[in-house]
Every structure is written in C-alpha cells, then in structure tokens.
C-alpha cells in the first residue's frame, strides 16, 4: 500500500485530495494547522484505518514516522482575505514550510508535488498564460506576500530537484471552485453566490471586463493526480481555459440562483489581475488531461452544496478584497 502525506488536508483542495487518494487505495496522512482549514471537511475520514491526521504547522520542523512514497504540499492560505490578514504566515508556509517538506521528501526518498498558482503570472502581459511566461508581479504590493511565496516555492523546489535529485512536481492551479469552498472566503464565485443567497446586490470590483477561467474541483484533482504520477518535473498549468468576464459571470450567477438583485460596481483593488486564462497545452500533451465538467454543471453542483449550509455560515461576513 502506497503512503502519502497531504498538507493543508482540512482545506478546500486538500480535503478533496484526501478523498481521492483514499479512494485509490492509499494510506493517507493528513496535516493541517487549521488556520484556514476546517476539520468538518475531513471528519468523514476519521473512522478509516487508512487515514490519520496531524495538527501541525509545516513552517516548523515536520516529522512523520514511517515510510512515505509521496507528499502533496497544499498548506497555504489561498484567498486574499486570508493572506492579507496573515501575511507573515503566508510567506512562511511558502518558504519555510516548503523547505521543511522538501527536506522530508529527500529524507524519505519520496516524490513531492507542490501546489503553485496562476498568481505567479501576476497581472499578465501574455494571454493566455503558458508555463514559459515569467509573469508581471509586484513584490511589494498587497498581493505580493502570496505571489512571491509561491514563486519562491517553485524556485526552491526546482533547486532540490536539480541539486539533491529529489523527485518533484509543480502544479500551477487556476481558479477552482466546488463543494467545501468557504462561502465568504473573498473569492469571486463564492462571494457572488453568497450575495445571491442572502438577497444582496452582487458586487463587482472594476468595470466587469476583467476575466477569469473557472475549473471544477473534480477536474482539478484529476489533473493533480495525473501530474503526481507522471515523469515531468517542470511546472504544469491545470485549469479550465473557458474564459468569461466577471460581468458575464455575475449574470450567470443571477440566472442560476433565480435572484433578481442588481449588480453594483466598486473600484478594482491594487494589482488585481485583469485577465486570467490558462494555456493547458502542456497538460494535454504530457498528462492527457483536460477539464470534463462544464461551468454550468459545476455551478449547479456548487450551488446545491452552498444551499445546505447553516444560516450562520451563510450570513458570516468577511471583508472582500478581490
């Protein structure tokens, strides 16, 4: 039986990865400091003999007894609300945390996949974004704590690969959505659905012409799974290239939810990317992967999940940045 460590296990993506690798017959070791994760995302796994959980901050020394075959490093705040509240922790988990886990991978002779992000491209001058584009990032802007943490993470991962011979994989994740997202985490999709459910006007930051490309979580998890088991060490974009403007997306949400509120506009936050669309040529060629779930179907599933939340969860307010 293969054994895998998944950091950020109680988060949105980490919990779905735990489910996937349990279903594939792996022994899964989950790790999370719960600063943004929630145990309710993985509580359904606690009774399984093949699942164990460590409450631990990977920015500190990481010890996992026994053998490990694989490590998935998904411990990091991912929404602007989170990384603006905890900027130092965000930088530490991308730097110290990645360093600790690369050292663990080296010691255990395990293959490690690190979760990078489309934010390494910043506000791009190349569209769509391919893996050879170096990006346009403001290192001292409000988003720099997240963007530069991920860029450093990629650099140290490649250094461990080239200098120490560690088997490494890097996935650049584009906008992803689905069940277990926090309804009020500040990202555009849950923000719109939350406002629609509460009967509020939908808030667009900017004029609505900026674009995003939304990938349903099941598709993303499949891409990550294939990348981990591949022989490719360099970054790979995983996301859905079906691009849409924020203005058009707001109209889709209103239609999906049956809401009759209006759309209101506020200034675009500093350094907010105006275009985001992955070039997934590399994923298609190397992994044989491309998304299968349409945005209409994915939104239907996600909306059904959000409607099951308690009134307290629906009405919880968090300041939205982007």
C-alpha positions in Angstrom: 0.0 0.0 0.0 1.4 3.4 -1.0 1.5 6.1 1.7 1.0 9.8 1.1 1.3 12.9 3.2 -1.1 15.7 2.3 -0.5 19.1 3.9 -3.4 21.6 4.1 -5.6 18.5 4.4 -8.5 20.2 6.0 -8.7 22.9 3.3 -10.8 23.0 0.2 -8.4 21.3 -2.2 -6.6 19.3 0.5 -9.7 17.6 1.6 -10.7 16.6 -1.9 -7.2 15.2 -2.4 -7.6 13.1 0.8 -10.8 11.7 -0.6 -9.2 10.9 -4.0 -6.2 9.1 -2.6 -8.3 7.1 -0.1 -10.4 6.0 -3.0 -7.3 4.9 -4.9 -6.3 2.7 -2.0 -3.5 4.8 -0.5 -2.8 5.2 3.2 -3.3 9.0 3.7 -1.6 11.1 6.4 -3.3 14.5 6.6 -1.6 17.5 8.2 -3.0 21.0 8.8 -2.6 23.7 11.4 -6.3 24.7 10.9 -5.6 28.4 10.5 -7.8 28.4 7.4 -8.8 24.7 7.1 -11.8 23.1 8.8 -11.9 19.6 10.3 -15.5 19.2 9.1 -14.0 18.8 5.6 -12.3 15.6 6.6 -14.3 14.3 9.6 -15.9 11.7 7.4 -12.4 10.1 7.1 -11.6 9.8 10.7 -13.0 6.4 11.2 -10.9 4.9 8.4 -7.8 2.9 9.3 -6.0 4.2 6.2 -6.4 7.8 7.3 -4.6 9.7 10.1 -4.3 13.3 11.0 -1.6 15.5 12.5 -2.5 19.0 13.8 0.8 20.7 12.9 2.2 23.9 11.3 4.6 22.9 8.5 6.5 26.1 8.9 8.0 24.3 11.9 10.1 21.1 11.6 8.0 18.3 10.1 8.3 14.7 11.3 6.2 11.8 10.0 7.1 8.4 11.4 7.4 5.5 8.9 7.8 5.4 5.2 6.4 7.9 2.7 6.0 7.4 -1.0 4.5 10.8 -1.9 4.0 14.2 -0.4 1.4 16.8 -1.6 2.2 20.3 -0.3 -1.1 22.2 -0.2 -0.7 24.1 3.0 -1.2 27.8 2.3 -3.8 30.5 2.6 -5.3 30.9 -0.9 -7.8 33.7 -0.7 -7.0 37.4 -0.5 -9.0 37.7 2.7 -6.7 35.1 4.3 -3.3 36.2 3.1 -4.0 39.9 3.8 -4.9 39.0 7.4 -1.9 36.7 7.9 0.8 37.9 5.5 3.8 36.6 7.5 2.3 33.1 7.9 1.6 33.1 4.2 5.2 33.9 3.4 6.5 31.3 6.0 4.4 28.4 4.7 5.6 29.1 1.1 9.2 29.3 2.2 10.0 27.6 5.5 7.1 25.1 5.0 8.2 24.2 1.5 11.8 23.9 2.7 10.8 21.6 5.5 8.7 19.3 3.3 11.4 19.2 0.6 13.8 18.1 3.3 11.3 15.4 4.4 10.9 14.2 0.8 14.7 14.0 0.5 15.0 12.0 3.8 12.1 9.7 2.9 13.1 9.3 -0.8 9.5 10.4 -1.5 8.2 12.2 -4.6 6.8 15.6 -3.7 4.2 17.7 -5.6 3.9 21.4 -4.6 0.8 23.5 -5.2 1.7 26.7 -7.0 -0.8 29.1 -8.6 -1.6 31.1 -11.6 -0.8 34.1 -9.4 2.8 33.6 -10.2 1.9 35.3 -13.5 0.6 38.4 -11.7 -1.3 40.8 -13.9 -0.1 39.2 -17.1 1.2 40.8 -20.3 0.8 37.4 -22.1 -2.7 35.9 -22.8 -3.5 33.1 -22.3 -0.8 32.3 -19.8 1.6 29.4 -20.6 4.3 28.0 -18.4 7.1 29.7 -20.2 5.8 33.2 -19.3 7.7 34.7 -16.3 5.0 36.9 -15.1 4.3 40.5 -14.1 4.3 40.6 -10.3 4.6 43.5 -7.8 6.7 42.0 -4.9 5.8 44.8 -2.5 2.1 45.2 -3.4 -0.7 43.8 -1.3 -0.8 40.5 -3.2 3.0 40.1 -3.1 3.0 38.1 0.1 1.1 35.3 -1.7 2.6 35.7 -5.2 6.2 35.8 -4.1 5.7 33.0 -1.6 4.6 30.8 -4.5 7.4 32.0 -6.8 10.0 31.2 -4.1 8.3 27.8 -3.6 8.8 26.9 -7.2 12.4 28.1 -7.2 13.4 26.1 -4.1 11.5 23.0 -5.4 13.5 23.1 -8.6 16.7 23.6 -6.6 16.0 20.4 -4.6 15.3 18.6 -7.9 18.5 19.7 -9.7 20.9 19.7 -6.7 19.6 16.9 -4.5 17.8 14.8 -7.1 14.5 14.9 -5.3 11.6 13.8 -7.5 9.5 17.0 -7.7 6.3 18.1 -9.4 4.8 21.6 -9.6 1.2 22.3 -10.4 0.1 25.9 -11.3 -3.5 26.0 -10.2 -6.0 28.4 -11.8 -9.3 29.5 -10.3 -11.0 26.4 -8.9 -14.5 26.0 -7.3 -16.7 23.4 -5.9 -18.1 22.0 -2.6 -16.2 22.8 0.6 -15.2 26.3 -0.5 -15.8 28.8 2.2 -18.9 30.8 1.2 -17.3 34.1 2.4 -13.6 33.5 1.6 -13.4 36.6 -0.6 -13.1 34.9 -4.0 -15.4 36.0 -6.7 -17.5 32.8 -7.2 -18.5 32.1 -3.5 -18.9 35.9 -3.0 -21.4 36.1 -5.8 -23.4 33.0 -4.7 -23.3 34.2 -1.1 -24.7 37.6 -2.0 -27.4 36.0 -4.2 -28.5 33.6 -1.4 -28.6 36.4 1.1 -30.7 38.6 -1.2 -27.9 41.2 -1.6 -26.8 43.1 -4.7 -23.8 41.4 -6.4 -20.6 43.4 -6.0 -18.2 43.7 -9.0 -14.8 45.2 -8.4 -13.7 47.1 -11.5 -15.9 47.5 -14.6 -16.6 43.8 -15.0 -14.5 43.4 -18.1 -11.7 41.6 -16.3 -11.7 37.8 -17.0 -11.4 34.6 -15.0 -11.4 30.9 -16.0 -13.1 28.6 -13.6 -12.3 24.9 -13.1 -14.5 22.5 -11.2 -12.7 20.8 -8.3 -13.1 17.2 -9.6 -11.3 18.1 -12.8 -8.5 19.8 -11.0 -8.0 16.8 -8.7 -7.7 14.5 -11.7 -5.1 16.8 -13.2 -3.1 16.8 -10.0 -3.3 13.0 -9.6 -2.0 12.5 -13.2 0.8 15.0 -12.6 2.0 13.4 -9.4 2.3 10.0 -11.2 3.9 11.5 -14.3 7.6 11.8 -15.1 7.5 15.6 -15.6 9.3 17.9 -13.1 8.6 21.3 -14.5 5.5 23.5 -13.8 2.2 22.5 -15.4 -0.9 24.7 -15.7 -4.0 22.9 -14.5 -7.2 24.9 -15.0 -10.2 25.4 -17.4 -9.4 27.6 -20.4 -13.1 28.5 -20.7 -12.7 32.3 -20.1 -15.5 34.6 -19.0 -15.7 38.2 -17.9 -16.7 39.0 -14.4 -19.7 40.9 -15.6 -21.0 37.9 -17.7 -20.3 35.6 -14.7 -22.4 37.7 -12.4 -25.3 37.3 -14.9 -24.8 33.6 -14.9 -25.0 33.5 -11.1 -28.2 35.6 -11.0 -29.7 33.2 -13.6 -28.5 30.1 -11.6 -29.9 31.3 -8.3 -33.1 32.9 -9.6 -32.1 36.1 -7.8 -33.4 39.4 -9.0 -30.9 41.8 -7.4 -28.8 44.3 -9.3 -25.1 44.4 -9.9 -23.1 47.2 -8.2 -19.6 48.3 -9.0 -16.6 49.3 -6.8 -13.0 50.3 -7.7 -10.7 47.5 -8.7 -8.2 46.6 -6.0 -4.5 47.3 -6.5 -2.6 44.7 -8.6 -5.8 42.7 -9.3 -5.2 40.7 -12.5 -7.3 41.8 -15.4 -7.0 38.6 -17.4 -6.7 35.0 -16.3 -6.8 32.1 -18.7 -4.6 29.0 -18.7 -2.9 27.6 -21.7 -3.2 23.9 -21.0 -1.3 22.6 -24.0 1.3 21.1 -21.7 -1.2 19.3 -19.6 -3.0 17.9 -22.6 0.3 16.6 -24.2 2.0 15.3 -21.0 -0.9 14.2 -18.8 -3.6 13.5 -21.4 -5.7 15.8 -19.3 -8.3 18.5 -19.9 -11.4 19.5 -18.0 -14.6 17.5 -18.5 -17.2 19.3 -16.4 -18.8 22.3 -17.9 -19.2 25.5 -15.9 -23.0 25.1 -16.0 -22.8 21.7 -14.4 -20.1 22.6 -11.9 -22.0 25.7 -10.8 -25.2 23.6 -10.4 -23.3 21.2 -8.0 -21.6 24.0 -6.1 -24.9 26.0 -5.6 -26.5 22.8 -4.3 -23.7 22.5 -1.8 -23.9 26.1 -0.6 -27.7 25.8 -0.1 -27.0 23.1 2.5 -25.1 25.4 4.8 -26.5 26.7 8.0 -27.8 30.3 8.3 -24.8 31.1 10.5 -22.4 30.1 7.7 -24.4 31.8 5.0 -24.5 35.1 6.9 -21.0 35.2 8.2 -19.3 38.4 6.9 -15.7 38.8 5.8 -14.2 41.8 4.1 -13.7 41.1 0.4 -10.5 42.2 -1.3 -10.8 40.7 -4.8 
